[in-house]
């Protein structure tokens, strides 16, 4: 079970790392691209940043839905 959860977490981490790396790359090497205002006067840097936040929340939900938890079996001796 832990291997399954670790694999899912690692895949989601790599996906986010690529998304974040794209953000950093654009800011470092193509800053003028981030100044483009594609939506209602809001520049691409702001839209990309909010996109990263939304992506993190979506990935957290995906991890929660796909990860497996260990079942807890109550014992008869544990009556505190």
Residue pairs with C-beta under 8 A, 6 or more apart in sequence:
1 68
1 69
1 70
4 67
4 68
5 67
5 68
8 62
8 63
8 66
8 67
9 63
9 67
12 59
12 62
12 63
15 59
16 52
16 55
16 56
16 59
19 51
19 52
19 55
20 52
23 48
23 49
23 52
26 33
26 34
26 44
26 48
27 34
27 45
33 44
34 43
34 44
34 45
34 48
35 43
35 44
35 45
36 43
36 44
37 43
37 44
38 44
38 47
39 47
